[in-house]
């Protein structure tokens, strides 16, 4: 079970709305959804929590790139909603580009400059491929992203990193001064 809410900063304070993430596939989609929550280029926070396992906060300020903080990247990676937040850039890996991969492989299936292995009894290449695939699908355990995402809104990076997933969104709302607004949509 997950909970997701949009907190939009307005002249009159914060406005909250719960949101469905079923149609969101990428961080860019999520940022667009956040931008639709405000008529001005005000700050919008997307807060997501998943079953007391992890929480994430995405901050969108106008047309700037979204800033992301995830409390436990490894736990979030096991969630389809967490995968939205864990971009290649945030994980520190090169974006997947199938066209670039095709250019690296010759017609005989070997990489450019790689000697062909005709002996057939060496399967180290297969193990290396599995390890590379596993590395591409993993994320570090623990927090990942911009811990200072809320520092100018009243919550220090140290306070954000110390939150437990069970009460994180309530604590964030308390620091922002919008507990009642968030609880109304919960």
Secondary structure, DSSP 8 states (H G I E B T S, - for coil): -EEEEEEEEETTEEEEEE---TT--SHHHHHHHHHTT-SSS-EEEEEEEETTTEEEEEEEETTS--EEEES-HHHHHTSHHHHHH--HHHHT-----HHHHHHHB-TTS-BTT-----S----HHHHHHHHHHHHHT---SS-EE-TTTTGGGT--HHHHHT--TTTHHHHHHHHHT-HHHHHHH-
